[in-house]
Amino acid sequence: MFTKIITSIPKLPSRQNSIEKFSMYMTVENNKGYSTIKWKTEPQMHCNIELYKSRHYKFASLVNQDDNGRGLVQFWIDMAFNDRPQKEDWEPEKRVQKAWEYLTAYCEESCYRAAVTVWKDDTSKSWEEYIFLSRCFIYETTKFRQILAKYNSNDSSLDTYVTGVLIKNIKDSVAKFSKWRLLHKKSDKELKEALARSGRYEPEISRFLIARKYFKQIYQMNKIQNPAKITGQKWQEPDSVDFAESANYYNAQILLPCASHEVAVGGNITGEQLKTSMEICIAALQNYPKSITPRFSLEALKETGRQVESNQSLEIFEQDFLTSEEVEDSRENKGIIEKRTEPALQEQLLYLKIEQKEIILLYYGFGLNQKQIANRFKVTQGAIAHRLKTIEIKLLKTLYGLSKPPEWVSQYVAVWLNRNYQAPIYSDLIHVALVEAIKKLEPQEQELLRLTYGQKLDEQEIATQLGIALPEIMNILRKTKAKLEAALINSIDTMINKYLQVWLTKRTKSVFQSACEKLGMIRDKITEIPTINTVLEEVLKNWNS
């Protein structure tokens, strides 16, 4: 007979005060084979509680009471169920939702106590699984509401009550629970969030997600929907064949055009490697079943003096307008580029002829089409189109001279391949352009980039692996980089064009609006030619001065 080895549950540290009890959640961490449980602060929840403490007299008094948080529990319960007390102007819009979040955080200790109690009676499952099961009940809104609806503060504390309910529910659910069901049922969004919370980063997260996709397909076919293999338990343990087949599917699909860049550059995996990946996913999901605060509390952030502003379209193009220096420090040089671009374009506009200024103002600022402008100048629409193009080319040359793509693109591509090939930054338009360019390369060229910058092999190792002479490998790599440089220059040309269109529209509409305000007119109601002429005259007078 074999003796079951029982590993003790790590001790749960104490949360020091009432605020911590409502703004911290558990994390399970592994260090050299030993598990520890720690408390982690959710910053937005903490900020919002500090906001209530500073603005709500009753709440502040409850925080200072030595009652183990019972007064605050009732405060959040009243708000969660009855939306009481009456809402004040400074409170968050979704304060009822946040009240549920605070109660959930408070009940984390109950999850731990319930898991400890059940595990001491039944060690057939790990204590981590029991903690996960208990947390599922409090993080599922409907179930948690049902639990709290029956709570009576006169009978017991919330912690004691919830612990008892969770013990019963865990025992009822054990027979139905399977970690493979958990892996199979959770959405990509939930898995991605859980992996990020557990300390995983791109490109690893994307590879885990695609590996899970193909594992689910094989597991579904081999274990769930295969009558010959079902023996009364739907969520059976997968075997080595399941993992090997899943790995084969993964390897066959990663180079297809539909595969994400992060996955395509990672190379093939074995069945054992896929199994390890799935176990990492399960551990992440068990440790972090659901985000406590999926959105920032903007109200609380503003109270602390921080501001959150939305990006405008012009800023999007400005942040991707790079020079050679920005290869090393794009943030520092972003301001330099903006300071150089604005006055350079303004100067070019001042040197335009009067007729050219009128065309630009009417087309971009007032929104007239080419035919309407042609009628005004008594010429053909084609003539106006040609004049607009002439003006735009002049301004584009100014922008192109500032950014000088041919001077820095080669260096940028080399740096990017070494630093960001495996995990590009998708908020950077230059990165996006390079990823798209890679997808258009020939299969052999993509394979060489994957081996060189994905697996970090040197040219001689690649030559040996592919059975191609070293000089040919180096030649293909050189030509591949040249293709990427050419594609990037084309993309930069497109970005510069878009930037100019946005800048001209923003600039000319601004001067038109200023003129209308000075004349006491409403921009949207100006339709008559004489009125347009009056506003245009005012704009040109101010512009030339």
Backbone hydrogen bonds, N-H to C=O, Kabsch-Sander energy under -0.5 kcal/mol:
donor,donor_aa,acceptor,acceptor_aa,energy
4,K,2,F,-0.5
6,I,4,K,-0.6
7,T,5,I,-0.5
21,K,17,N,-1.7
22,F,18,S,-0.8
22,F,19,I,-0.9
23,S,20,E,-1.1
24,M,20,E,-0.9
25,Y,40,K,-2.2
27,T,38,K,-2.2
29,E,27,T,-0.6
29,E,36,T,-3.1
31,N,34,Y,-3.0
34,Y,31,N,-1.5
36,T,29,E,-2.9
38,K,27,T,-2.6
40,K,25,Y,-2.5
42,E,23,S,-2.7
45,M,42,E,-0.5
46,H,42,E,-2.2
47,C,43,P,-2.7
48,N,44,Q,-2.1
49,I,45,M,-2.2
50,E,46,H,-2.2
51,L,47,C,-1.8
52,Y,48,N,-2.1
53,K,49,I,-2.6
54,S,50,E,-1.8
55,R,51,L,-1.5
56,H,52,Y,-2.9
57,Y,55,R,-0.6
60,A,56,H,-2.5
61,S,57,Y,-2.0
62,L,58,K,-2.0
63,V,59,F,-2.2
64,N,60,A,-1.2
65,Q,62,L,-0.9
67,D,65,Q,-1.3
70,R,67,D,-1.4
73,V,69,G,-2.3
74,Q,70,R,-2.0
75,F,71,G,-1.8
76,W,72,L,-2.5
77,I,73,V,-2.3
78,D,74,Q,-2.5
79,M,75,F,-1.5
80,A,76,W,-2.9
81,F,77,I,-2.6
82,N,78,D,-1.9
83,D,79,M,-1.4
84,R,78,D,-1.2
91,E,88,E,-1.3
95,R,92,P,-0.9
95,R,93,E,-0.6
98,K,94,K,-1.9
99,A,95,R,-2.0
100,W,96,V,-1.6
101,E,97,Q,-1.6
102,Y,98,K,-2.1
103,L,99,A,-2.0
104,T,100,W,-2.2
105,A,101,E,-2.2
106,Y,102,Y,-2.2
107,C,103,L,-1.7
108,E,105,A,-1.4
109,E,106,Y,-0.8
111,C,107,C,-1.7
112,Y,108,E,-1.7
113,R,109,E,-2.5
114,A,110,S,-2.7
115,A,111,C,-2.2
116,V,112,Y,-2.4
117,T,113,R,-2.2
118,V,114,A,-2.3
119,W,115,A,-2.5
120,K,116,V,-2.0
121,D,117,T,-0.9
121,D,118,V,-0.6
122,D,118,V,-2.0
125,K,122,D,-0.5
130,Y,126,S,-1.4
131,I,127,W,-2.3
132,F,128,E,-2.4
133,L,129,E,-2.5
134,S,130,Y,-2.3
135,R,131,I,-2.3
136,C,132,F,-1.9
137,F,133,L,-1.0
138,I,134,S,-1.0
139,Y,135,R,-2.3
140,E,136,C,-1.0
141,T,139,Y,-0.8
144,F,140,E,-2.8
145,R,141,T,-2.4
146,Q,142,T,-2.0
147,I,143,K,-2.1
148,L,144,F,-2.5
149,A,145,R,-2.0
150,K,146,Q,-0.6
150,K,147,I,-0.9
151,Y,148,L,-1.6
155,D,152,N,-1.6
156,S,152,N,-1.2
161,Y,157,S,-2.3
162,V,158,L,-2.9
163,T,159,D,-2.2
164,G,160,T,-1.9
165,V,161,Y,-2.0
166,L,162,V,-2.7
167,I,163,T,-2.2
168,K,164,G,-1.6
169,N,165,V,-2.4
170,I,166,L,-3.0
171,K,167,I,-2.1
172,D,168,K,-1.9
173,S,169,N,-1.6
174,V,170,I,-1.6
176,K,173,S,-1.1
177,F,173,S,-1.3
177,F,174,V,-0.6
182,L,178,S,-1.9
183,L,179,K,-2.1
184,H,180,W,-1.9
185,K,181,R,-2.5
186,K,182,L,-1.8
191,L,187,S,-2.4
192,K,188,D,-2.8
193,E,189,K,-2.1
194,A,190,E,-2.5
195,L,191,L,-2.7
196,A,192,K,-2.2
197,R,193,E,-2.3
198,S,194,A,-1.4
199,G,196,A,-1.4
200,R,195,L,-2.4
204,E,201,Y,-0.8
205,I,201,Y,-1.2
207,R,203,P,-1.7
208,F,204,E,-2.2
209,L,205,I,-2.3
210,I,206,S,-2.0
211,A,207,R,-2.1
212,R,208,F,-2.5
213,K,209,L,-1.7
214,Y,210,I,-1.7
215,F,211,A,-2.2
216,K,212,R,-2.6
217,Q,213,K,-1.4
218,I,214,Y,-1.9
219,Y,215,F,-3.2
220,Q,216,K,-2.6
221,M,217,Q,-1.7
222,N,218,I,-3.2
223,K,219,Y,-2.5
224,I,219,Y,-1.5
225,Q,220,Q,-2.9
229,K,226,N,-1.7
230,I,226,N,-0.7
230,I,227,P,-0.6
231,T,229,K,-0.6
234,K,232,G,-0.5
236,Q,234,K,-1.4
243,F,239,D,-1.7
244,A,240,S,-2.4
245,E,241,V,-2.7
246,S,242,D,-2.1
247,A,243,F,-2.3
248,N,244,A,-2.0
249,Y,245,E,-2.1
250,Y,246,S,-2.5
251,N,247,A,-2.8
252,A,248,N,-1.8
253,Q,249,Y,-1.3
253,Q,250,Y,-0.6
254,I,250,Y,-1.4
256,L,253,Q,-1.8
259,A,256,L,-1.8
264,A,260,S,-2.5
265,V,261,H,-1.9
266,G,263,V,-1.4
267,G,264,A,-0.5
274,L,270,T,-2.2
275,K,271,G,-2.2
276,T,272,E,-2.3
277,S,273,Q,-2.0
278,M,274,L,-2.3
279,E,275,K,-2.1
280,I,276,T,-2.0
281,C,277,S,-2.1
282,I,278,M,-2.4
283,A,279,E,-2.4
284,A,280,I,-2.1
285,L,281,C,-2.3
286,Q,282,I,-2.6
287,N,283,A,-1.9
288,Y,284,A,-1.5
298,L,296,F,-1.2
301,L,297,S,-2.2
302,K,298,L,-2.4
303,E,299,E,-1.6
304,T,300,A,-1.2
305,G,302,K,-1.5
306,R,301,L,-2.2
309,E,307,Q,-0.5
315,E,312,Q,-0.5
316,I,312,Q,-1.4
317,F,313,S,-1.3
318,E,314,L,-2.0
319,Q,315,E,-2.1
320,D,317,F,-0.9
321,F,318,E,-1.4
322,L,320,D,-1.2
326,E,323,T,-0.8
327,V,324,S,-1.2
328,E,325,E,-1.4
329,D,325,E,-1.4
330,S,326,E,-0.5
333,N,329,D,-1.6
334,K,330,S,-1.3
335,G,331,R,-0.7
336,I,332,E,-0.6
337,I,333,N,-2.6
338,E,334,K,-2.1
339,K,335,G,-2.2
340,R,336,I,-1.8
341,T,337,I,-2.9
342,E,338,E,-1.9
344,A,340,R,-1.4
345,L,341,T,-2.3
346,Q,342,E,-2.4
347,E,343,P,-2.4
348,Q,344,A,-1.7
349,L,345,L,-2.2
350,L,346,Q,-1.9
351,Y,347,E,-1.3
352,L,349,L,-1.2
357,K,353,K,-2.5
358,E,354,I,-2.4
359,I,355,E,-2.2
360,I,356,Q,-2.5
361,L,357,K,-2.8
362,L,358,E,-2.8
363,Y,359,I,-2.4
364,Y,360,I,-2.6
365,G,360,I,-0.9
365,G,361,L,-0.9
366,F,361,L,-2.0
368,L,362,L,-2.7
373,I,369,N,-2.1
374,A,370,Q,-2.5
375,N,371,K,-2.1
376,R,372,Q,-1.4
377,F,373,I,-1.9
378,K,374,A,-0.8
379,V,374,A,-2.2
384,I,380,T,-1.5
385,A,381,Q,-2.4
386,H,382,G,-2.3
387,R,383,A,-2.2
388,L,384,I,-2.7
389,K,385,A,-2.2
390,T,386,H,-2.2
391,I,387,R,-2.1
392,E,388,L,-2.6
393,I,389,K,-2.6
394,K,390,T,-1.7
395,L,391,I,-2.0
396,L,392,E,-2.9
397,K,393,I,-2.3
398,T,394,K,-1.2
399,L,395,L,-2.0
400,Y,396,L,-3.3
401,G,397,K,-2.2
402,L,398,T,-1.4
403,S,399,L,-2.2
404,K,400,Y,-2.7
407,E,404,K,-1.4
408,W,404,K,-0.8
408,W,405,P,-1.0
409,V,405,P,-2.6
412,Y,408,W,-2.7
413,V,409,V,-2.8
414,A,410,S,-1.8
415,V,411,Q,-2.4
416,W,412,Y,-3.1
417,L,413,V,-2.5
418,N,414,A,-1.4
419,R,415,V,-2.4
420,N,416,W,-2.9
421,Y,416,W,-0.8
426,Y,424,P,-0.8
428,D,425,I,-1.7
429,L,427,S,-0.6
432,V,428,D,-2.0
433,A,429,L,-2.2
434,L,430,I,-1.9
435,V,431,H,-2.4
436,E,432,V,-2.3
437,A,433,A,-1.9
438,I,434,L,-2.2
439,K,435,V,-1.7
440,K,436,E,-0.8
440,K,437,A,-0.7
441,L,438,I,-1.5
446,Q,442,E,-2.4
447,E,443,P,-2.4
448,L,444,Q,-2.0
449,L,445,E,-2.0
450,R,446,Q,-2.4
451,L,447,E,-2.3
452,T,448,L,-2.5
453,Y,449,L,-3.0
454,G,449,L,-0.9
454,G,450,R,-1.1
455,Q,450,R,-2.0
457,L,451,L,-2.6
462,I,458,D,-2.1
463,A,459,E,-2.6
464,T,460,Q,-2.2
465,Q,461,E,-2.5
466,L,462,I,-2.6
467,G,463,A,-1.3
468,I,463,A,-1.7
473,I,469,A,-2.0
474,M,470,L,-2.4
475,N,471,P,-2.0
476,I,472,E,-2.5
477,L,473,I,-2.3
478,R,474,M,-2.1
479,K,475,N,-2.3
480,T,476,I,-2.5
481,K,477,L,-2.4
482,A,478,R,-1.9
483,K,479,K,-2.0
484,L,480,T,-2.1
485,E,481,K,-2.6
486,A,482,A,-2.4
487,A,483,K,-2.6
488,L,484,L,-2.4
489,I,485,E,-2.3
490,N,486,A,-2.0
491,S,487,A,-2.1
492,I,488,L,-2.6
493,D,489,I,-2.2
494,T,490,N,-1.9
495,M,491,S,-2.5
496,I,492,I,-2.9
497,N,493,D,-2.2
498,K,494,T,-2.4
499,Y,495,M,-3.0
500,L,496,I,-2.5
501,Q,497,N,-2.2
502,V,498,K,-2.5
503,W,499,Y,-2.9
504,L,500,L,-2.9
505,T,501,Q,-2.0
506,K,502,V,-2.6
507,R,503,W,-3.0
508,T,504,L,-2.6
509,K,505,T,-2.0
510,S,506,K,-1.5
511,V,507,R,-1.8
512,F,508,T,-2.0
513,Q,509,K,-2.4
514,S,510,S,-2.1
515,A,511,V,-2.0
516,C,512,F,-2.4
517,E,513,Q,-2.3
518,K,514,S,-2.0
519,L,515,A,-2.0
520,G,516,C,-0.7
520,G,517,E,-0.6
521,M,516,C,-3.0
523,R,521,M,-0.6
525,K,522,I,-1.5
526,I,523,R,-1.4
527,T,525,K,-0.7
532,I,528,E,-2.3
533,N,529,I,-2.5
534,T,530,P,-2.0
535,V,531,T,-2.3
536,L,532,I,-2.7
537,E,533,N,-2.4
538,E,534,T,-1.8
539,V,535,V,-2.5
540,L,536,L,-2.6
541,K,537,E,-2.1
542,N,538,E,-2.2
543,W,539,V,-2.8
544,N,540,L,-2.6
545,S,541,K,-1.3
